[in-house]
Amino acid sequence: MGLLTQAKMEQAAAKIAGYGPQGSGKTATMVQLAIGLSLTFHQGAPVAFFDTEKGSDFAKILFDIEGVKLLRVKSRAFSDLLKVVKEAEQAGCCALLTDSMSHVWNELNDSFCRRKKIQRMEFQHWRELKATWREWTDAMLNSRLHMLIAGRAGKEYEYQENEETHKKELITTGTKMRAEGEFGYEPDVLFELWTERVDGAKHGSNLIHKALVLKDRTWELNGQIFTWADRKKYKKDDWKLVYNDFAPYFACLDMKGPHQAIQADRTSDEMFDRNGDSEYYRNKKRRDVVMETLDATMGLLWPGQAAGDKRLRLLVGEKLFGVRSKTALEGQPLQRLEKGSLILQMYEQQVQGGSSPENEEGVLKLLDELTVLISKPESPKAEGAPAENLPF
């Protein structure tokens, strides 16, 4: 077997993302999950925190209470985030908490615009920027670190027709994490956070935090809504109140096994030549060359419009390719066209050397002899065709 192997569980690290508005509990939720993972599976191993909005200063209290070491960097630079993944692995961390991913995405956009000396992104720029962003998604998915990613909530829009005015209007259709548009597809678990008052609209009412699981690849949590009451103070082991809700997802992972998400080093570069042309495009150019060569050679050998020349062109085409119409000829496999073109070019050389057949039977007989000849080793190649690509 080549690429295919027997399937087995190769996910040893949690990949979780959550988003919501201010005060919804993004940082606190991720911190408690990180503490729970450290204590449950990694004997209290350190947690790394990529902090874009000083949340680590307040989260440190929770880590201190639980006896889990917290390492952090305060930055919004995308380049720093890539470095932190490697540093956290080398430092023996079990998890990397990023809060907020929205700041990192904005910083990458701003840096790109400054380097390009542009005021705003245009269509042709997005492909280049997204290629850079994929360095993070590949690192995030393939790292053995548990990845806990918080982001701000953004709105999703689409155009819909107004039934009264029959005009297209831009309306809000939902929410998403405010980051690169497709980032929500990458984590295994994605949830949305928000807050509600216990007594509805009553001012001064206690808050409750809610999380709706929008995606869970294990199916265990899909569509579930978790509710956590606001707490005045964190007490030891309070992380379990949040962690236990996500425990069914963690239980599906092979925490002590190998971790292999995707093989990011595998590419399709070999499908393109040094000019960036694909095999399809190269074959198309070869087909164009061989069709032009066939047409030109036929025209040189039998250029007339008399019945005899027309008949010979049809018979030769049928002898070499098994078809008579030009449309059917263009549909022939490329290698067969190249082989027929080579035979015809060799026939032309025979004619130029004074061995011109006197009648139709002689023409077709000579073509048969040339067909046998090129089937032998070290036979010549057709114009514009690499010899190694020919089947004869």
C-alpha positions as YAML, in Angstrom:
chain: A
units: angstrom
residues:
- id: 1
  name: MET
  ca: [0.00, 0.00, 0.00]
- id: 2
  name: GLY
  ca: [1.25, 3.55, -0.75]
- id: 3
  name: LEU
  ca: [-0.31, 6.53, 0.99]
- id: 4
  name: LEU
  ca: [-3.10, 4.61, 2.70]
- id: 5
  name: THR
  ca: [-2.52, 3.10, 6.15]
- id: 6
  name: GLN
  ca: [-4.75, 1.48, 8.74]
- id: 7
  name: ALA
  ca: [-6.67, 4.25, 10.52]
- id: 8
  name: LYS
  ca: [-6.06, 4.82, 14.23]
- id: 9
  name: MET
  ca: [-6.62, 7.61, 16.74]
- id: 10
  name: GLU
  ca: [-3.76, 10.11, 16.40]
- id: 11
  name: GLN
  ca: [-5.19, 13.08, 18.28]
- id: 12
  name: ALA
  ca: [-3.44, 13.57, 21.60]
- id: 13
  name: ALA
  ca: [-4.04, 17.30, 22.00]
- id: 14
  name: ALA
  ca: [-7.23, 19.28, 22.42]
- id: 15
  name: LYS
  ca: [-7.93, 22.03, 19.88]
- id: 16
  name: ILE
  ca: [-10.64, 24.33, 21.25]
- id: 17
  name: ALA
  ca: [-11.80, 27.81, 20.27]
- id: 18
  name: GLY
  ca: [-14.45, 30.05, 21.77]
- id: 19
  name: TYR
  ca: [-15.67, 33.55, 21.07]
- id: 20
  name: GLY
  ca: [-18.07, 36.08, 22.53]
- id: 21
  name: PRO
  ca: [-18.62, 39.75, 23.42]
- id: 22
  name: GLN
  ca: [-16.96, 41.59, 26.30]
- id: 23
  name: GLY
  ca: [-17.60, 40.09, 29.71]
- id: 24
  name: SER
  ca: [-18.91, 36.81, 28.36]
- id: 25
  name: GLY
  ca: [-16.15, 34.81, 30.06]
- id: 26
  name: LYS
  ca: [-13.77, 33.99, 27.20]
- id: 27
  name: THR
  ca: [-10.54, 34.26, 29.18]
- id: 28
  name: ALA
  ca: [-11.90, 32.66, 32.37]
- id: 29
  name: THR
  ca: [-13.32, 29.70, 30.44]
- id: 30
  name: MET
  ca: [-10.05, 28.99, 28.61]
- id: 31
  name: VAL
  ca: [-8.00, 29.43, 31.78]
- id: 32
  name: GLN
  ca: [-10.08, 26.87, 33.67]
- id: 33
  name: LEU
  ca: [-9.87, 24.41, 30.77]
- id: 34
  name: ALA
  ca: [-6.09, 24.86, 30.65]
- id: 35
  name: ILE
  ca: [-5.77, 24.25, 34.39]
- id: 36
  name: GLY
  ca: [-7.98, 21.18, 34.14]
- id: 37
  name: LEU
  ca: [-5.93, 19.69, 31.30]
- id: 38
  name: SER
  ca: [-2.69, 20.32, 33.16]
- id: 39
  name: LEU
  ca: [-3.87, 18.72, 36.40]
- id: 40
  name: THR
  ca: [-5.83, 15.87, 34.83]
- id: 41
  name: PHE
  ca: [-3.39, 14.62, 32.21]
- id: 42
  name: HIS
  ca: [0.01, 16.26, 32.74]
- id: 43
  name: GLN
  ca: [0.79, 16.26, 36.47]
- id: 44
  name: GLY
  ca: [0.50, 20.03, 36.74]
- id: 45
  name: ALA
  ca: [2.74, 20.87, 33.76]
- id: 46
  name: PRO
  ca: [3.13, 24.59, 32.90]
- id: 47
  name: VAL
  ca: [0.69, 26.45, 30.67]
- id: 48
  name: ALA
  ca: [1.79, 29.10, 28.14]
- id: 49
  name: PHE
  ca: [-0.33, 32.22, 27.63]
- id: 50
  name: PHE
  ca: [-0.11, 34.42, 24.53]
- id: 51
  name: ASP
  ca: [-1.70, 37.54, 25.94]
- id: 52
  name: THR
  ca: [-2.94, 40.37, 23.73]
- id: 53
  name: GLU
  ca: [-5.08, 42.18, 26.31]
- id: 54
  name: LYS
  ca: [-3.41, 41.71, 29.74]
- id: 55
  name: GLY
  ca: [-5.76, 38.95, 30.85]
- id: 56
  name: SER
  ca: [-2.82, 36.87, 32.11]
- id: 57
  name: ASP
  ca: [-2.27, 39.31, 34.98]
- id: 58
  name: PHE
  ca: [-5.64, 38.37, 36.44]
- id: 59
  name: ALA
  ca: [-5.52, 34.73, 35.37]
- id: 60
  name: LYS
  ca: [-2.28, 34.26, 37.31]
- id: 61
  name: ILE
  ca: [-4.27, 34.19, 40.57]
- id: 62
  name: LEU
  ca: [-6.15, 31.10, 39.43]
- id: 63
  name: PHE
  ca: [-2.95, 29.32, 38.35]
- id: 64
  name: ASP
  ca: [-1.29, 30.18, 41.67]
- id: 65
  name: ILE
  ca: [-4.20, 28.74, 43.66]
- id: 66
  name: GLU
  ca: [-4.01, 25.48, 41.69]
- id: 67
  name: GLY
  ca: [-0.21, 25.28, 41.77]
- id: 68
  name: VAL
  ca: [0.19, 25.35, 37.97]
- id: 69
  name: LYS
  ca: [3.06, 27.39, 36.57]
- id: 70
  name: LEU
  ca: [2.02, 30.07, 34.06]
- id: 71
  name: LEU
  ca: [4.42, 31.29, 31.36]
- id: 72
  name: ARG
  ca: [3.30, 34.22, 29.27]
- id: 73
  name: VAL
  ca: [4.19, 36.78, 26.65]
- id: 74
  name: LYS
  ca: [2.33, 40.03, 26.13]
- id: 75
  name: SER
  ca: [2.19, 40.65, 22.40]
- id: 76
  name: ARG
  ca: [-0.12, 40.98, 19.44]
- id: 77
  name: ALA
  ca: [2.47, 40.14, 16.78]
- id: 78
  name: PHE
  ca: [1.65, 37.19, 14.56]
- id: 79
  name: SER
  ca: [5.37, 36.42, 14.24]
- id: 80
  name: ASP
  ca: [5.62, 36.15, 18.03]
- id: 81
  name: LEU
  ca: [2.75, 33.69, 18.14]
- id: 82
  name: LEU
  ca: [4.58, 31.36, 15.74]
- id: 83
  name: LYS
  ca: [7.70, 31.54, 17.92]
- id: 84
  name: VAL
  ca: [5.73, 30.94, 21.12]
- id: 85
  name: VAL
  ca: [4.42, 27.59, 19.85]
- id: 86
  name: LYS
  ca: [7.99, 26.27, 19.63]
- id: 87
  name: GLU
  ca: [9.09, 27.92, 22.88]
- id: 88
  name: ALA
  ca: [6.15, 26.44, 24.78]
- id: 89
  name: GLU
  ca: [6.94, 22.97, 23.48]
- id: 90
  name: GLN
  ca: [10.60, 23.34, 24.48]
- id: 91
  name: ALA
  ca: [9.65, 24.66, 27.93]
- id: 92
  name: GLY
  ca: [7.60, 21.54, 28.69]
- id: 93
  name: CYS
  ca: [4.23, 23.30, 28.59]
- id: 94
  name: CYS
  ca: [1.17, 21.16, 28.08]
- id: 95
  name: ALA
  ca: [-1.08, 23.89, 26.64]
- id: 96
  name: LEU
  ca: [-0.99, 27.24, 24.87]
- id: 97
  name: LEU
  ca: [-3.76, 29.72, 25.56]
- id: 98
  name: THR
  ca: [-4.18, 32.52, 23.01]
- id: 99
  name: ASP
  ca: [-6.33, 35.49, 23.98]
- id: 100
  name: SER
  ca: [-7.39, 37.18, 21.82]
- id: 101
  name: MET
  ca: [-6.92, 35.72, 18.33]
- id: 102
  name: SER
  ca: [-8.81, 38.73, 16.95]
- id: 103
  name: HIS
  ca: [-5.90, 41.01, 17.90]
- id: 104
  name: VAL
  ca: [-3.38, 38.71, 16.21]
- id: 105
  name: TRP
  ca: [-5.37, 38.66, 12.97]
- id: 106
  name: ASN
  ca: [-5.68, 42.45, 13.00]
- id: 107
  name: GLU
  ca: [-1.95, 42.86, 13.62]
- id: 108
  name: LEU
  ca: [-1.09, 40.57, 10.71]
- id: 109
  name: ASN
  ca: [-3.35, 42.60, 8.42]
- id: 110
  name: ASP
  ca: [-1.80, 45.87, 9.57]
- id: 111
  name: SER
  ca: [1.76, 44.58, 9.14]
- id: 112
  name: PHE
  ca: [0.95, 43.32, 5.65]
- id: 113
  name: CYS
  ca: [-0.49, 46.70, 4.62]
- id: 114
  name: ARG
  ca: [2.52, 48.57, 5.97]
- id: 115
  name: ARG
  ca: [4.94, 46.34, 4.06]
- id: 116
  name: LYS
  ca: [2.91, 46.63, 0.87]
- id: 117
  name: LYS
  ca: [2.48, 50.38, 1.47]
- id: 118
  name: ILE
  ca: [-1.26, 50.16, 0.95]
- id: 119
  name: GLN
  ca: [-4.14, 51.64, 2.94]
- id: 120
  name: ARG
  ca: [-6.46, 48.66, 2.67]
- id: 121
  name: MET
  ca: [-6.52, 45.08, 1.47]
- id: 122
  name: GLU
  ca: [-7.67, 44.37, -2.07]
- id: 123
  name: PHE
  ca: [-8.73, 41.10, -3.67]
- id: 124
  name: GLN
  ca: [-5.30, 40.17, -5.02]
- id: 125
  name: HIS
  ca: [-3.70, 40.56, -1.58]
- id: 126
  name: TRP
  ca: [-5.83, 38.04, 0.30]
- id: 127
  name: ARG
  ca: [-4.24, 34.95, -1.24]
- id: 128
  name: GLU
  ca: [-0.77, 36.02, -0.09]
- id: 129
  name: LEU
  ca: [-1.94, 36.96, 3.39]
- id: 130
  name: LYS
  ca: [-3.88, 33.72, 3.87]
- id: 131
  name: ALA
  ca: [-0.80, 31.72, 2.85]
- id: 132
  name: THR
  ca: [1.08, 33.37, 5.72]
- id: 133
  name: TRP
  ca: [-1.83, 32.73, 8.11]
- id: 134
  name: ARG
  ca: [-1.72, 29.01, 7.24]
- id: 135
  name: GLU
  ca: [1.66, 28.82, 8.97]
- id: 136
  name: TRP
  ca: [-0.23, 29.36, 12.23]
- id: 137
  name: THR
  ca: [-3.08, 26.95, 11.50]
- id: 138
  name: ASP
  ca: [-0.62, 24.21, 10.50]
- id: 139
  name: ALA
  ca: [1.45, 24.79, 13.65]
- id: 140
  name: MET
  ca: [-1.69, 24.95, 15.81]
- id: 141
  name: LEU
  ca: [-3.11, 21.69, 14.50]
- id: 142
  name: ASN
  ca: [0.12, 19.69, 14.47]
- id: 143
  name: SER
  ca: [1.56, 20.82, 17.81]
- id: 144
  name: ARG
  ca: [1.23, 18.39, 20.68]
- id: 145
  name: LEU
  ca: [0.23, 21.35, 22.84]
- id: 146
  name: HIS
  ca: [-3.41, 21.68, 23.80]
- id: 147
  name: MET
  ca: [-4.56, 24.81, 21.98]
- id: 148
  name: LEU
  ca: [-7.14, 27.01, 23.72]
- id: 149
  name: ILE
  ca: [-8.06, 30.00, 21.57]
- id: 150
  name: ALA
  ca: [-10.30, 32.89, 22.53]
- id: 151
  name: GLY
  ca: [-11.57, 35.51, 20.13]
- id: 152
  name: ARG
  ca: [-13.96, 38.41, 19.97]
- id: 153
  name: ALA
  ca: [-17.36, 37.98, 18.39]
- id: 154
  name: GLY
  ca: [-18.00, 39.36, 14.93]
- id: 155
  name: LYS
  ca: [-21.11, 39.45, 12.78]
- id: 156
  name: GLU
  ca: [-21.79, 37.51, 9.62]
- id: 157
  name: TYR
  ca: [-23.52, 39.35, 6.78]
- id: 158
  name: GLU
  ca: [-25.17, 38.44, 3.51]
- id: 159
  name: TYR
  ca: [-27.27, 40.19, 0.90]
- id: 160
  name: GLN
  ca: [-30.98, 39.37, 0.78]
- id: 161
  name: GLU
  ca: [-33.74, 40.80, -1.37]
- id: 162
  name: ASN
  ca: [-36.25, 43.07, 0.34]
- id: 163
  name: GLU
  ca: [-39.71, 41.70, -0.46]
- id: 164
  name: GLU
  ca: [-41.21, 45.20, -0.62]
- id: 165
  name: THR
  ca: [-38.51, 47.16, -2.48]
- id: 166
  name: HIS
  ca: [-37.01, 44.16, -4.35]
- id: 167
  name: LYS
  ca: [-33.57, 45.61, -3.63]
- id: 168
  name: LYS
  ca: [-30.61, 43.75, -2.18]
- id: 169
  name: GLU
  ca: [-29.94, 44.65, 1.44]
- id: 170
  name: LEU
  ca: [-27.00, 43.70, 3.66]
- id: 171
  name: ILE
  ca: [-28.36, 41.96, 6.77]
- id: 172
  name: THR
  ca: [-26.86, 40.20, 9.79]
- id: 173
  name: THR
  ca: [-27.26, 36.43, 9.61]
- id: 174
  name: GLY
  ca: [-25.23, 35.28, 12.61]
- id: 175
  name: THR
  ca: [-22.00, 35.58, 14.54]
- id: 176
  name: LYS
  ca: [-18.48, 34.19, 14.20]
- id: 177
  name: MET
  ca: [-15.02, 34.62, 15.67]
- id: 178
  name: ARG
  ca: [-13.45, 37.86, 14.53]
- id: 179
  name: ALA
  ca: [-10.37, 36.42, 12.86]
- id: 180
  name: GLU
  ca: [-9.42, 34.98, 9.48]
- id: 181
  name: GLY
  ca: [-12.69, 34.03, 7.81]
- id: 182
  name: GLU
  ca: [-12.17, 30.26, 7.72]
- id: 183
  name: PHE
  ca: [-10.49, 29.84, 11.10]
- id: 184
  name: GLY
  ca: [-13.64, 28.42, 12.69]
- id: 185
  name: TYR
  ca: [-13.17, 25.27, 10.60]
- id: 186
  name: GLU
  ca: [-9.81, 24.42, 12.20]
- id: 187
  name: PRO
  ca: [-10.50, 23.60, 15.92]
- id: 188
  name: ASP
  ca: [-12.15, 20.36, 16.99]
- id: 189
  name: VAL
  ca: [-14.50, 22.22, 19.32]
- id: 190
  name: LEU
  ca: [-15.96, 25.68, 18.68]
- id: 191
  name: PHE
  ca: [-18.35, 27.43, 21.05]
- id: 192
  name: GLU
  ca: [-20.01, 30.82, 21.42]
- id: 193
  name: LEU
  ca: [-20.24, 32.59, 24.79]
- id: 194
  name: TRP
  ca: [-22.67, 35.20, 26.10]
- id: 195
  name: THR
  ca: [-24.08, 36.44, 29.41]
- id: 196
  name: GLU
  ca: [-27.60, 36.77, 30.75]
- id: 197
  name: ARG
  ca: [-29.06, 38.26, 33.92]
- id: 198
  name: VAL
  ca: [-30.59, 35.83, 36.38]
- id: 199
  name: ASP
  ca: [-33.65, 38.07, 36.73]
- id: 200
  name: GLY
  ca: [-33.92, 39.10, 33.13]
- id: 201
  name: ALA
  ca: [-33.65, 42.83, 32.53]
- id: 202
  name: LYS
  ca: [-33.42, 43.70, 36.22]
- id: 203
  name: HIS
  ca: [-30.41, 45.91, 36.92]
- id: 204
  name: GLY
  ca: [-28.09, 44.61, 39.60]
- id: 205
  name: SER
  ca: [-29.14, 41.05, 38.94]
- id: 206
  name: ASN
  ca: [-26.41, 38.39, 39.08]
- id: 207
  name: LEU
  ca: [-24.98, 37.25, 35.77]
- id: 208
  name: ILE
  ca: [-24.85, 33.77, 34.34]
- id: 209
  name: HIS
  ca: [-22.45, 32.77, 31.58]
- id: 210
  name: LYS
  ca: [-23.62, 30.50, 28.78]
- id: 211
  name: ALA
  ca: [-21.77, 28.61, 26.07]
- id: 212
  name: LEU
  ca: [-23.34, 27.05, 22.98]
- id: 213
  name: VAL
  ca: [-21.22, 24.35, 21.36]
- id: 214
  name: LEU
  ca: [-21.41, 25.02, 17.62]
- id: 215
  name: LYS
  ca: [-19.08, 22.22, 16.59]
- id: 216
  name: ASP
  ca: [-17.59, 19.13, 18.18]
- id: 217
  name: ARG
  ca: [-15.88, 16.56, 15.98]
- id: 218
  name: THR
  ca: [-16.48, 13.84, 18.57]
- id: 219
  name: TRP
  ca: [-20.28, 14.50, 18.43]
- id: 220
  name: GLU
  ca: [-20.39, 14.37, 22.23]
- id: 221
  name: LEU
  ca: [-21.08, 18.08, 22.77]
- id: 222
  name: ASN
  ca: [-22.76, 19.27, 19.58]
- id: 223
  name: GLY
  ca: [-25.57, 21.72, 20.27]
- id: 224
  name: GLN
  ca: [-25.22, 21.59, 24.05]
- id: 225
  name: ILE
  ca: [-25.57, 24.76, 26.12]
- id: 226
  name: PHE
  ca: [-23.48, 25.02, 29.28]
- id: 227
  name: THR
  ca: [-24.42, 27.42, 32.06]
- id: 228
  name: TRP
  ca: [-22.08, 28.72, 34.74]
- id: 229
  name: ALA
  ca: [-23.11, 31.08, 37.51]
- id: 230
  name: ASP
  ca: [-20.98, 34.16, 38.04]
- id: 231
  name: ARG
  ca: [-18.68, 33.77, 41.06]
- id: 232
  name: LYS
  ca: [-17.43, 36.51, 43.37]
- id: 233
  name: LYS
  ca: [-14.22, 34.67, 44.10]
- id: 234
  name: TYR
  ca: [-12.31, 31.72, 42.69]
- id: 235
  name: LYS
  ca: [-11.74, 28.80, 45.04]
- id: 236
  name: LYS
  ca: [-9.46, 25.79, 44.64]
- id: 237
  name: ASP
  ca: [-10.84, 23.15, 42.27]
- id: 238
  name: ASP
  ca: [-13.43, 25.55, 40.82]
- id: 239
  name: TRP
  ca: [-11.95, 24.75, 37.40]
- id: 240
  name: LYS
  ca: [-13.94, 21.51, 37.50]
- id: 241
  name: LEU
  ca: [-17.21, 23.45, 37.13]
- id: 242
  name: VAL
  ca: [-16.19, 24.37, 33.57]
- id: 243
  name: TYR
  ca: [-13.83, 21.53, 32.72]
- id: 244
  name: ASN
  ca: [-16.32, 18.75, 33.50]
- id: 245
  name: ASP
  ca: [-18.73, 20.03, 30.85]
- id: 246
  name: PHE
  ca: [-16.05, 19.50, 28.19]
- id: 247
  name: ALA
  ca: [-14.75, 16.24, 29.66]
- id: 248
  name: PRO
  ca: [-16.59, 14.00, 27.14]
- id: 249
  name: TYR
  ca: [-14.55, 15.58, 24.33]
- id: 250
  name: PHE
  ca: [-11.27, 15.11, 26.20]
- id: 251
  name: ALA
  ca: [-12.16, 11.47, 26.87]
- id: 252
  name: CYS
  ca: [-12.28, 10.78, 23.14]
- id: 253
  name: LEU
  ca: [-8.66, 11.86, 22.66]
- id: 254
  name: ASP
  ca: [-5.69, 9.54, 23.07]
- id: 255
  name: MET
  ca: [-3.77, 11.79, 25.46]
- id: 256
  name: LYS
  ca: [-0.79, 9.42, 25.78]
- id: 257
  name: GLY
  ca: [-0.64, 8.41, 22.13]
- id: 258
  name: PRO
  ca: [0.90, 10.04, 19.05]
- id: 259
  name: HIS
  ca: [-0.37, 13.35, 17.74]
- id: 260
  name: GLN
  ca: [-0.59, 13.79, 13.97]
- id: 261
  name: ALA
  ca: [-3.16, 16.17, 12.55]
- id: 262
  name: ILE
  ca: [-2.04, 16.80, 8.98]
- id: 263
  name: GLN
  ca: [1.18, 16.30, 7.06]
- id: 264
  name: ALA
  ca: [1.87, 19.95, 6.34]
- id: 265
  name: ASP
  ca: [5.20, 19.16, 4.67]
- id: 266
  name: ARG
  ca: [3.52, 17.22, 1.87]
- id: 267
  name: THR
  ca: [2.95, 19.38, -1.19]
- id: 268
  name: SER
  ca: [1.97, 19.08, -4.84]
- id: 269
  name: ASP
  ca: [4.96, 21.10, -6.08]
- id: 270
  name: GLU
  ca: [6.00, 18.28, -8.40]
- id: 271
  name: MET
  ca: [2.80, 18.82, -10.38]
- id: 272
  name: PHE
  ca: [4.12, 22.17, -11.62]
- id: 273
  name: ASP
  ca: [7.22, 22.99, -13.61]
- id: 274
  name: ARG
  ca: [9.63, 25.86, -12.91]
- id: 275
  name: ASN
  ca: [7.28, 28.24, -14.73]
- id: 276
  name: GLY
  ca: [4.36, 27.22, -12.54]
- id: 277
  name: ASP
  ca: [2.62, 25.33, -15.35]
- id: 278
  name: SER
  ca: [0.62, 22.29, -14.28]
- id: 279
  name: GLU
  ca: [0.75, 18.91, -15.98]
- id: 280
  name: TYR
  ca: [-2.65, 19.64, -17.51]
- id: 281
  name: TYR
  ca: [-1.38, 22.88, -19.01]
- id: 282
  name: ARG
  ca: [1.84, 21.26, -20.25]
- id: 283
  name: ASN
  ca: [-0.15, 18.47, -21.92]
- id: 284
  name: LYS
  ca: [-2.45, 21.04, -23.48]
- id: 285
  name: LYS
  ca: [0.54, 22.80, -25.02]
- id: 286
  name: ARG
  ca: [1.89, 19.47, -26.27]
- id: 287
  name: ARG
  ca: [-1.51, 18.66, -27.79]
- id: 288
  name: ASP
  ca: [-1.64, 22.05, -29.53]
- id: 289
  name: VAL
  ca: [1.84, 21.50, -30.97]
- id: 290
  name: VAL
  ca: [1.14, 17.99, -32.24]
- id: 291
  name: MET
  ca: [-2.19, 19.00, -33.83]
- id: 292
  name: GLU
  ca: [-0.54, 21.90, -35.64]
- id: 293
  name: THR
  ca: [2.30, 19.59, -36.74]
- id: 294
  name: LEU
  ca: [-0.12, 16.99, -38.07]
- id: 295
  name: ASP
  ca: [-2.11, 19.59, -39.97]
- id: 296
  name: ALA
  ca: [1.02, 21.13, -41.48]
- id: 297
  name: THR
  ca: [2.54, 17.77, -42.47]
- id: 298
  name: MET
  ca: [-0.69, 16.57, -44.09]
- id: 299
  name: GLY
  ca: [-0.83, 19.85, -45.99]
- id: 300
  name: LEU
  ca: [2.71, 19.47, -47.28]
- id: 301
  name: LEU
  ca: [2.26, 15.85, -48.35]
- id: 302
  name: TRP
  ca: [-1.17, 16.15, -49.95]
- id: 303
  name: PRO
  ca: [-1.88, 19.88, -50.39]
- id: 304
  name: GLY
  ca: [-4.40, 19.70, -53.20]
- id: 305
  name: GLN
  ca: [-8.17, 19.96, -53.07]
- id: 306
  name: ALA
  ca: [-8.63, 17.33, -55.76]
- id: 307
  name: ALA
  ca: [-10.51, 14.19, -54.90]
- id: 308
  name: GLY
  ca: [-7.32, 12.12, -54.80]
- id: 309
  name: ASP
  ca: [-5.55, 14.25, -52.18]
- id: 310
  name: LYS
  ca: [-8.69, 14.56, -50.06]
- id: 311
  name: ARG
  ca: [-9.18, 10.80, -50.15]
- id: 312
  name: LEU
  ca: [-5.56, 10.14, -49.15]
- id: 313
  name: ARG
  ca: [-5.79, 12.52, -46.20]
- id: 314
  name: LEU
  ca: [-8.85, 10.66, -44.96]
- id: 315
  name: LEU
  ca: [-7.27, 7.23, -45.46]
- id: 316
  name: VAL
  ca: [-4.03, 8.25, -43.74]
- id: 317
  name: GLY
  ca: [-5.92, 9.69, -40.79]
- id: 318
  name: GLU
  ca: [-7.90, 6.49, -40.48]
- id: 319
  name: LYS
  ca: [-4.74, 4.35, -40.77]
- id: 320
  name: LEU
  ca: [-2.88, 6.27, -38.05]
- id: 321
  name: PHE
  ca: [-5.69, 7.13, -35.66]
- id: 322
  name: GLY
  ca: [-8.72, 5.04, -36.55]
- id: 323
  name: VAL
  ca: [-10.86, 8.12, -37.25]
- id: 324
  name: ARG
  ca: [-11.62, 10.38, -40.18]
- id: 325
  name: SER
  ca: [-13.16, 13.54, -38.74]
- id: 326
  name: LYS
  ca: [-11.09, 16.36, -37.25]
- id: 327
  name: THR
  ca: [-13.30, 16.48, -34.15]
- id: 328
  name: ALA
  ca: [-12.74, 12.78, -33.48]
- id: 329
  name: LEU
  ca: [-9.02, 13.26, -34.12]
- id: 330
  name: GLU
  ca: [-8.78, 16.03, -31.50]
- id: 331
  name: GLY
  ca: [-10.35, 13.66, -28.96]
- id: 332
  name: GLN
  ca: [-7.62, 11.03, -29.34]
- id: 333
  name: PRO
  ca: [-5.21, 10.38, -26.44]
- id: 334
  name: LEU
  ca: [-2.18, 12.63, -26.54]
- id: 335
  name: GLN
  ca: [0.34, 9.79, -26.80]
- id: 336
  name: ARG
  ca: [-1.49, 8.29, -29.77]
- id: 337
  name: LEU
  ca: [-1.44, 11.67, -31.52]
- id: 338
  name: GLU
  ca: [2.29, 12.00, -30.88]
- id: 339
  name: LYS
  ca: [2.94, 8.51, -32.21]
- id: 340
  name: GLY
  ca: [0.93, 9.19, -35.37]
- id: 341
  name: SER
  ca: [2.68, 12.54, -35.88]
- id: 342
  name: LEU
  ca: [6.06, 10.80, -35.65]
- id: 343
  name: ILE
  ca: [5.07, 8.19, -38.25]
- id: 344
  name: LEU
  ca: [3.86, 10.92, -40.58]
- id: 345
  name: GLN
  ca: [7.10, 12.91, -40.20]
- id: 346
  name: MET
  ca: [9.13, 9.78, -40.98]
- id: 347
  name: TYR
  ca: [6.94, 9.20, -44.03]
- id: 348
  name: GLU
  ca: [7.70, 12.75, -45.16]
- id: 349
  name: GLN
  ca: [11.45, 12.03, -44.87]
- id: 350
  name: GLN
  ca: [11.03, 8.91, -46.99]
- id: 351
  name: VAL
  ca: [9.22, 10.91, -49.66]
- id: 352
  name: GLN
  ca: [11.89, 13.60, -49.64]
- id: 353
  name: GLY
  ca: [14.52, 10.87, -50.04]
- id: 354
  name: GLY
  ca: [12.95, 9.69, -53.25]
- id: 355
  name: SER
  ca: [10.94, 6.76, -51.92]
- id: 356
  name: SER
  ca: [7.52, 8.13, -52.76]
- id: 357
  name: PRO
  ca: [4.80, 5.46, -53.15]
- id: 358
  name: GLU
  ca: [3.02, 5.47, -56.49]
- id: 359
  name: ASN
  ca: [-0.53, 4.77, -55.24]
- id: 360
  name: GLU
  ca: [-2.81, 4.59, -52.20]
- id: 361
  name: GLU
  ca: [-1.83, 1.01, -51.49]
- id: 362
  name: GLY
  ca: [1.84, 1.97, -51.46]
- id: 363
  name: VAL
  ca: [1.22, 4.90, -49.10]
- id: 364
  name: LEU
  ca: [-0.65, 2.77, -46.58]
- id: 365
  name: LYS
  ca: [1.92, -0.05, -46.84]
- id: 366
  name: LEU
  ca: [4.78, 2.35, -46.09]
- id: 367
  name: LEU
  ca: [2.89, 3.72, -43.09]
- id: 368
  name: ASP
  ca: [2.54, 0.15, -41.77]
- id: 369
  name: GLU
  ca: [6.29, -0.41, -42.17]
- id: 370
  name: LEU
  ca: [7.09, 2.82, -40.32]
- id: 371
  name: THR
  ca: [4.70, 1.88, -37.51]
- id: 372
  name: VAL
  ca: [6.62, -1.35, -37.00]
- id: 373
  name: LEU
  ca: [9.94, 0.53, -37.16]
- id: 374
  name: ILE
  ca: [9.18, 3.02, -34.37]
- id: 375
  name: SER
  ca: [8.02, 0.21, -32.10]
- id: 376
  name: LYS
  ca: [11.65, -0.94, -31.88]
- id: 377
  name: PRO
  ca: [14.06, 0.35, -29.17]
- id: 378
  name: GLU
  ca: [15.82, 3.71, -29.70]
- id: 379
  name: SER
  ca: [13.13, 4.88, -32.11]
- id: 380
  name: PRO
  ca: [12.93, 8.66, -32.77]
- id: 381
  name: LYS
  ca: [10.46, 10.92, -30.98]
- id: 382
  name: ALA
  ca: [7.69, 13.17, -32.21]
- id: 383
  name: GLU
  ca: [8.17, 16.93, -32.49]
- id: 384
  name: GLY
  ca: [7.53, 18.63, -29.14]
- id: 385
  name: ALA
  ca: [7.14, 15.36, -27.21]
- id: 386
  name: PRO
  ca: [9.58, 14.05, -24.54]
- id: 387
  name: ALA
  ca: [10.72, 10.58, -25.57]
- id: 388
  name: GLU
  ca: [10.20, 9.18, -22.09]
- id: 389
  name: ASN
  ca: [6.49, 10.02, -22.33]
- id: 390
  name: LEU
  ca: [5.94, 7.92, -25.45]
- id: 391
  name: PRO
  ca: [4.59, 4.37, -25.00]
- id: 392
  name: PHE
  ca: [6.58, 2.83, -27.84]
...
